[in-house]
Amino acid sequence: MATKEATWAYRDEFGDGFGRTYFRRFGDEVVSSVGLGTYLGEPTDAVDDRYRAVIRTALESGCNVIDTAINYRHQRSERAVGEALAESEVEREAVLVATKGGFVPFDGERPEDPGAYVTSEYVDTGVLSVDDLAMGSHALAPGFIDDQFERSRENLAIDAIDLYYLHNPETQLRVRSREEVYDLVERAFERLEERRADGELRYYGVATWEALRVHEEHASYLSLPEIVSRARAAAKSVGNASTGFRAIQLPFNVQMADAFTVEAHEGRDGSESALWFAQNAGLSAFTSASIGQGGLADRVPEEVGSLLAGDSPVQRAINFARSAPGVTSALVGTSREAHVEENVAAGRFDPLGAETFDSVFE
Ligand SMILES: NC(=O)c1ccc[n+]([C@@H]2O[C@H](COP(=O)([O-])OP(=O)(O)OC[C@H]3O[C@@H](n4cnc5c(N)ncnc54)[C@H](OP(=O)(O)O)[C@@H]3O)[C@@H](O)[C@H]2O)c1
């Protein structure tokens, strides 16, 4: 598990030359505001090798946030993270390792008959019932989350996971009502609270694509305050003194700013955006698609780009995401060493101040 001592020592060792607020508090720990994502890329041995090298380079150049999910590249990304952590000279306790469960993963490659694979691996074995599935590929049933958590621990080859997200919980809204989805989320949270009590998990959260950045009437909407209240109830029913619900993950970049602009979550100041709600509620936000899944690599819109510091459009795009309220770390996916070096080096520049950031939206 990441520890206070090791993450602060990491900051002392690798923190030279970074700009203002590059390292940020996450619980008692301190983490880099540029994180490494492992979503994209072909499920091949060659890309596994590249990811292993990239993760080691990230860790050894000042990035101690690694984000993955069991279904990414059919479990290959989680396994690459585990191998890179074991090979790196950076100690495991200095790194925030985050993963996710929800999408039924394949094992190394896409099977010829995906439906038959899901049936034999999960339904016939009693881990899932057909009714648990949305789109034939997503489930949050508590027993399934237990199973996935265990498989992730094995893939990552670590005793404890620092941050575990329910992955795109809004997918369940395709097959059940919002109230039923909240109930399902609460029961899955109870399992995660139990893992916390057993010392196998530090914090948990939800990683979403649409749920938190759309209006209430949207079919994919989930209320962040309701999710927080379900987490509190889960902690209480398990007997934990406080909840481990600590983080949200959602897309945010220069061209997808709804996490900051769509006010759909009832907070202490009325309706708030997901990022403001997170900031006010003491939650950490981790941004996905921080460079628009590669779309901002060559060009950041001039009116914003001119305000941002950085040697390249990618660095300016990353620094935009790092500047938003509530953001602990901007996740950027890459399987190339030159790219990870460029991305982490974005942190050598200061993020925007609050007033300049706000001025972008005026
Ligand atoms: N719903 C969810 O929970 C969710 C959804 C999406 C993403 N995520 C997480 O968030 C992370 C970040 O999002 P993302 O990977 O989808 O999108 P992203 O970080 O915005 O963009 C990744 C893409 O940009 C390219 N790239 C990275 N650095 C570059 C550079 N310096 N110059 C040029 N191209 C560069 C990468 O290709 P190369 O490999 O060629 O560098 C990759 O194709 C993911 O990896 C994942 O961990 C979560």
The ligand as an ORCA input file, in Angstrom:
! r2SCAN-3c Opt
* xyz 0 1
  N     -14.282      5.602    -18.048
  C     -13.067      5.527    -17.583
  O     -12.894      5.122    -16.473
  C     -11.892      5.961    -18.419
  C     -12.093      6.278    -19.757
  C     -10.991      6.670    -20.501
  C      -9.744      6.736    -19.913
  N      -9.556      6.386    -18.602
  C      -8.203      6.464    -17.953
  O      -7.633      7.740    -18.223
  C      -6.397      7.569    -18.910
  C      -6.169      8.733    -19.880
  O      -7.174      8.731    -20.905
  P      -6.924      8.142    -22.378
  O      -5.708      7.287    -22.430
  O      -8.195      7.553    -22.836
  O      -6.713      9.459    -23.237
  P      -5.569     10.590    -23.245
  O      -4.654     10.417    -22.127
  O      -6.251     11.877    -23.426
  O      -4.813     10.280    -24.630
  C      -4.079      9.099    -24.833
  C      -3.612      9.073    -26.291
  O      -2.733     10.159    -26.538
  C      -1.497      9.708    -27.089
  N      -0.412     10.488    -26.475
  C      -0.050     10.479    -25.163
  N       0.979     11.343    -24.963
  C       1.247     11.900    -26.149
  C       2.214     12.857    -26.586
  N       3.074     13.408    -25.733
  N       2.222     13.197    -27.905
  C       1.355     12.654    -28.770
  N       0.414     11.731    -28.419
  C       0.372     11.362    -27.125
  C      -1.411      8.247    -26.732
  O      -0.756      7.513    -27.753
  P       0.705      6.853    -27.533
  O       0.482      5.589    -26.771
  O       1.147      6.653    -28.940
  O       1.532      7.853    -26.783
  C      -2.882      7.817    -26.661
  O      -3.350      7.413    -27.929
  C      -6.536      6.210    -19.590
  O      -5.306      5.673    -20.016
  C      -7.220      5.433    -18.501
  O      -6.259      5.034    -17.523
  C     -10.640      6.026    -17.847
*
